[in-house]
Amino acid sequence: MITGELKSKIDRVWDAFWSGGISNPLEVIEQITYLMFIRRLDDLQTAKENKSNRTGRPVEDPIFTPETDLLRWSRFTNEAPENMLTMVRDGVFPWLRNLGGNDSTYSHHMRDARFTITTSNLLAKVVDMLDEIPLGDKDVKGDLYEYMLGKIATAGHNGQFRTPRHIIRLMVEMMAPGPRDEICDPACGTSGFLVVSAEYVSRTHRDALLEPTQRRHFNESMFHGFDFDNTMLRIGSMNMLLHGVENPDIRYRDSLAESAADEAERYSLILANPPFAGSLDHDATAKDLQAVVKTKKTELLFLALFLRLLKPGGRGAVIVPEGVLFGATKAHKELRRILVEDHKLDAVVKLPSGVFKPYAGVSTAILFFTKTNSGGTDSVWFYDVTADGWSLDDKRNPLLEAEKLGPVPESGELTERELQKNNLPDVLRRWNLRNGSEQDRAFAEQSFCVPKEAIVMQGYDLSMNRYKKVLHEDIEHRAPAELMDKLERIEAEIQQGVSELKRMLK
């Protein structure tokens, strides 16, 4: 977690950007990201040099040459502010644009990048802030990104970038990506899902990644992200590089407008929270998506796209507006039918409406499914998340200590009282029991399984309240008879007790 002192310093730097004429929050994040990346390159070069000194061998794949050594972070940050600004603007940044060669994802996105810090005072403030951040700590970098992204006020326009990190981690933990997966986010934004997936694979499959072929796959062909915002492509690409993925496939693509034919059945795992803008013009939508489901609703078109992109056996974990679960239009019903009948719908996790505050109060859910092209849905697991560890108002204050937040708390298991404030560890635990003890839980519980037959009877409605309502109606119908049975048992027990008491008195 970022300390209060560091937050205050970031706030001051943010204010300095605004005073310096840079008011677009994405541009602020972009400029800070460039500098973070430049510093990280110096750290990597230092690590290579230390290894060279230990082994007595030349530096392997040096980032800086003797001619470009003066462009290193540790060199130019010791200069006077005016000289530092000149070096970064006229030396470091032109060099940065060509880094990695013409074929790298990074160099492709950096061609149009601009260094827009124009005053030496502003550059000095940003450099001082970054010098205090341990960029070798991936969690700190992630928290820094989240805090900066939290300052984006234009949520209606940039809502796709605002998936809370702990929700991303929950989805990744539930999907448990492996070293052979090909993971795609067709609306990647800052590449949050891809970054967390890379962290998960690095942590849980460390030995597998030591094998050269697997390591090459991790760096070059495991992670794929699409977006149609060039600024976000640059930020997302650098975010992946900062987290140790050398050449991710992060590229421009208008996912709903372009045909998915060249990407069909390519990926084994999709993790996404795509932007749901409402409706698209029919002419602006790819015809192969319209062939799956006839609609202008972007939330339904994205789901159709995900099913198209996944290879058979591939899995998806996708955030959708709650209306997808119960919408009454023909397109809504047809898409739910496709998920249940033609593929395998695994789970529906309902999120509390405050998860995306203060940017949006929309109610959402996460759909988990497996593409089979041949059905396979036996039952669907439901979980009603009522608390995600943070207050559900606009302030979104943490309800527990930092080590007790997220789906896998650093402190270990939580108490029952703590779980009431942070359901996510319970979601993950019960998800792993969905084919076992979860099958026996009643519809009144926080999680339960619904047989496919019941979902079909309810017109493929996937809202939890639908099945809780069915339960309550069933109870109301049976209540008089059950109450009579219970009263008869109580009366018999009382009579037995009276008889026993009389016998003892004699």
N, C-alpha and C positions, 0 to 999 in steps of 0.2 A: 504493500500500500504506500502511496505517496504521502509524505509527512506534510503537516500543516505549513511548515516553513517553506517547503518546496512549492506547495500550491501557491503560497503568497508570492514567491519569486516568479512563478509562471504568470500569475495574474499581473504582476508589474511589467513583465516583458510584453504580455498581451496588450496592455495599455500603451506601452511604448510603440508597438506596431501601429496602433490606431492613431497615436499622436504623430507618427511618422508618415501618415497618409495611406497605410495599408489596412483597409477596413474589411476586406473580404475574409471571413474566418478560414475558408479553405486555403486561401493564399498564405495566410499566417502559418497554418499547419504545414503547408508545402515547404515554405522557406525554413522552418525549424527542422523539418525532416531532412532536407538537403544537408544541413549542418550536422545533424545527428549522424548521417551516413558518412560524411567526410571524417568525422572524429572516429567512427567505427573502423574505417579503412586504415587509419593510423594505428589503432589498437591491433588490428590483424597483422599489419606489417611488423609491429613490435614483437608479436608472438612468433612470427616467422623468423625474425632476427635472433630471438632468444633460442629457438630450436637450432638454428645454424651455429650459434656459439657453443651449444651443448654437444652437438654432433661433429663439429668441425667441418661440416659440408656447406656448400654454397646455399644461399637463401632460395627455397623452392618457390617458383611462380611469384616473384616479387611484385607487389602492387606499385611501388615507387622505384624509379631508377635514380642513379646519381643526379641525372639532369632534372628530375621532378621532385627531388627530396625536399626542396624548400617549400613545396606545396602541402606538406603534411601539417596536420592540425597542431602538433607539438612545436612546429616551427613558426607558422604564421601567427599563432595566438600570443607569441611573445613579442610581437611587433607593436609599435604604437598604433592606436586606433586608426589613424588616417592611412598608414602604410598597410595595415591589415585589410582594410576595405579595398584598397587598390589590388593587393595580391589575390584576394578571394574573387573579386569581380573580373580581373583581367588575366589571372593565372589559373586559379583552382577551378573555377567554373567552366571555362572552355575545355580544360583537361577532363573534367568530370563528364562532359557530354560525350566524349569519345571513349570512355572507359568501357572495357569489356568487348570491344570490337564491334563491327557493324552488324553482326548476326545476333547479338544478345538482346533479350527482352528489354533489359535495362537501357541500353543505348538507343533502342528504338523509341522508347517513351521520353528519353531525355533530350532528343533532338530539338523539341519545341520548348524545353524548360527555360525559364527566365529567372535570373537572380535579381530580385526587386528590392532588396535592402539598399537604400541609397545614402544612409548617413552612418558615419563611423560610430557615433554614440549608440545607435540601435544595435549595430553588429556587436559591439563590445558587451552590451547587456545580455544579448542572446548567448554569446560565447561564455560569459561568466556563469550563466545559468546551467548550460550544458556541461560545463566543467565539474559541476557538483553532482551530476547524475551518474550513477554506476551503470553505464550502458552495456556492460557485460552481463548484467542481470536482466534476463528476458522479461521477468514479471514487472520490473520497474519500467522497462520500455513500454510494455503493454498498458500498464496503469497510466503512464504519461500520455499515451495516445488516447486512452479513454477519457482522461481529464480534459485534454484539448478538444476532443470531439464533442464533449459535453458542452462546450462553449458555442457550438453551432446553433444559432437561433432560428435558422430558416428550416425548421424540421419538416414543414409541409413539402418543401422542395427537396430536401436532402434526407428524408426519413430513412432511406435505405442504408444510411451509414450508421444508424443509431441502435443497432442490436446490442443490448447490454452484454458485457463480456461473460458474466456468470451464466447467462442463458446460452451463449455460444458454447461454453465449456460443458454445460449439461448435455447439449445435443451431441457434441463430439464424444463425450464419455459414453453416452448411450449407444452410439454407432460404433465406437471402438475401431477406428480405421487401422488397417494393417499395412505392412511395408510394400505389399504388392498392389494396393488399391490405386486407382486413378480417380482423384477427387476433383469435383468441379463445383464452382459457385457461379452461375450464369448472371449474377448481379452483385459482383464482388465488392464494390466500394473500396474500402481500405484493406481488403483481404483478411478481415478478422477471422472468418471461418477457416480459411486456408492456413493462417498463422497458427491458430490453436490446434488444428489438425497436425501440422508439422511438429509442434511441441509435443503432442500426444505420442506420435509415432517415434520421435526421438527418445522420449522417456521410456516407453514400454517395449520398444524393439531395438534397443541400443546395439545388441550383438549382431542382429540381422543387417544393420546399416554399416557394419564394418566390412561386409562383403562388397567388393568393388562394383559389381553389377547393380546391386540393390542401392548403393550409395548414388550411383549415376542416375538411377530411376528417381530417387528422392530429389535430387537437385534439378533434373531436367524434364521429367515426364510424369511426375506424380500429381502436381498441383496445377489446376487450370482455372482461370478467372476471366470473366467477361464484364465489360462495362462500356457505356457510351459517353463517359465524361473523362476527357483526357487528363484533367488534373487528378482525378481519383485513380486513374491508371498509373500515373507516376507515383503517387503516394502508396498505392497498393503494391506496386513492384518493389519500391524501396523498402517497404515494411517487410516483405518476404525476404529480401536480401539481408536486412538487419537481423532477421531471425534465422539466418543460416541456410536459406535455400538459394543456391547460386544462380540458377537460370529458370525461374518459374515461367509458365505459359500464361502471362497476363496480357490480354489484348483487347483491342477495340471490337465491340460487337453489339449491335442493337438486337438483343435476344429475341424480341417479339416481332421485329420487322423482317428479319432475315430468315431464310429457309434453314431448317436444322438438318437438312439432308446430309451435308458433309460431316456433321457431328453425331449423327444418329447412332445409338447403341455403342457409344465409345467409352462411357464412364461407368465405374463400379459403385461410386458413392457421390451423391449430391447433397450438399448442405447449403441452405440458402434462406435468406429473408428478403425476398425481392420487393421492390417498391410497388405499391398498389395504388396507381393513380386514378383508378375508376374505370373509364372506358376509353378504348382506342377506336379510331376510324376503321371501318372494315377494310378499306383500301390500304391502310398502313400496316395491316397484320399479315404475317406470313401465311400463305395459303395452306401449307401442310399442317399448321396448328388449327386453322379453321376446319380442316377435314376431321380432326379429332373431336372437337367440340365447337359448335356454332355459337359464338358469343363475342361480345366486345369487352367483356369484363377481364381486366388484366390478371386478377388473381386466378381465374380459371385457365386463362391462356398460359400462364407460367406453369401451372400444374401439368397441363398438356405437354408443354415443352420438356419438363423434367422427365416425364414418362418416355418421351421420344429420345432424350439424350442417354438414358440409362441402358446399359446392356442387360440382357436377361440374367436374372439373379442379382442385379444391382439394387442398391438400397437408397432411399431418400429420407431426409429429415428436413422438413420445410415449415416455416412459420407462415400461417395464413390468417386473414381476418376471420373472426368467428362466424360471419355470415356464410362462409363456405360450408360450414357444418350442417346448416339447416335451411339454406336458401331454397325458395320454392320454385324458381324458374326451371324450365326444361333443361337448360345447360347445367345448372347446379346439380340437379338430380342425376343427370346423365354422367357427369364426371364422378360423382360419388358411387354410382353403380359400377363404373369402369374400375374404380379402385377396389371395390369389394368383390366384384364378380370376375373381372379379367385379370386382376393381379392379387397381391396379398396385402391387405391393409393390416398393419401390425398394431398401431396404437394411435390414440388421440390424447394429447396432454393439453388440458385447458390452462391458460395462463391468466393471472389476475389482470384486470384492466389497467392497473397503475404501472405495469412493467415498463412502458415506454414514456411515462411522464418524466419531465414536464413538457415533452415535445408532442406527445399524442396520448389521448386517453382511450384509444381504440381497444376493444377486446380481441384477443388473438388466441390461437391454439397452434400446437405443433403436430403435424401429421407425420407419422412414420410408416413407410410402406416399402414393399419389395416388388420389383417388376418381374413378373413370371410369364405373362402372355397366356396363362392357362389357369388362372384362379389360384386358390389355395387358402383363402380366408376361412378359418374355422371359427375364430372368435376375435374380438377386438378389445384390447386393453385400454381402459380409460383411467386418467388420473386428473383430479381437480386441484391444481396448485392454488392455494389460498395465500401463501406467503413465500416470497423469494429471498428473504433476508434483509430487505430494505423496506422502509415505509412506502406506502402506495400513494402518497400525496406528491405534490410538485417538488418537495424538498428531497425526497428519496434518500433519507438518512439511514445509515446502517443500523439494524436492530440488535446486532451481536458484535462481538469483537472480530477483528479482521480474520483471525485464524479459524473462526467458526462459520465463515461465509462460503458460498459456492457449493457445488455438488460433491466435492471431495475436500472437506475441511482439513486444514493442516493440523488441527487439534485432535483429530480422530473422531470417534463416534460422538454424536450430540445426545443430550438428554431429551426426554419427551417434551419438556417445556421449551427447550431450544429448537427442537424440530417443528414446533408450532409457529416459530418465527422464521424458520428456514426449512421449507419442505424439500428442497432439492436433493439432499442426500437420501431422503426417503423415496423420492421418485426413482433415483438410480437403483436403489436396493430392490424396490418392488418390480421395476422393469426386468431385472434379472430373475425374478420369480414368476413372471407372467404366464409361463407354461406349467407352473406348479401350484403352489398354495394360493396364488392370486385368483385362480379359477373358482375357488370356493367362497370368495368374499361376496357379501350381499350388495345389492345396488345402492344401499344407503351409505356404504363406506366411502372413504375418500378416493379409493381406487377399486376397480372391479373389472371383470371381463363380461362382455356381452356376446352371446352366440350369434353367429352369422344369421341364423334363421330369424332371430328377434329383430335384427337390423333390417332385414328384407321386409318383415311385417310392418316396420315403421317407415317404409318408403325410403330406406337408406339414409334416414336422419342420423347424424353423428353427434348431436348435442347431448351432453351428459344429463341435462335436466329432463330430456325426453324419457330416459330410462328410469330416472328417479321418480318421475311423475307416474309412469306405469306401475312402479312398485307401490307408491302411495295409494293409487286407485285399487290395486289388488288388496292392500291391507284394509282399506276402508270396506271393501266388499266382504272380507273374511272376518272383520273385527267382532261382530256380535257373537258368532259361533265360538270364536277363540276365547272371548271374555267369559262366556258361559262355562266352557271347559275349565278355565282357570278358577272361576268362582267355586265350581264343584270340587276341585282339588283342594282349595283352601278350606272349604267347609268340612271335607273329610278329615283333613289334618287337624282342624280344631276339635272335631268330635273325638278323634283318637287321643288328642292331648287331654281332654276332659276325662275320658275313661281311664287314662294312665294316672291322672291325679287322684281320682276316686280310689283306685286300687292302692296307691301309696298311703292315703289317709287311713284306710282300713288296717 
